[in-house]
C-alpha cells in the first residue's frame, strides 16, 4: 500500500505541475483583464487539491486506514478524470 501511495502522490504532483503549466492557456487573463469564469474556481481548487491531498495522505498514513489514505490521495485524480471526460461546457 505504501508504494501505491507514493505513486499516487507523484501522479498528483505531476497533475498540479501540468495544471500550473497550462493555466495561462485555460484561464486566458481571468485575473485582472478578462471576464470572471466560474470554471476558474474549479481549476484553482483542483490545483490546490492536487498538492494538499497527497501531502495529507502521506503525513497521516500511520493514523488512517490504508484504504482511506489511498482514497484521499486518489481523489484529485478522479475529479480530474471526471472533468476531462465531461468535455467542454
Number of C-alpha atoms within 10 A of each C-alpha: 11 12 8 11 22 16 14 22 24 14 18 26 20 14 19 19 15 12 17 14 11 10 16 11 8 14 16 12 13 13 11 7 8 10 11 13 12 8 12 15 10 12 18 15 12 19 21 13 21 27 20 17 22 28 17 13 24 18 12 14 18 10 9 13 10 15 12 13 23 23 16 20 29 20 17 26 19 12 14 17 11 11 13 10 9 9 7 6 4
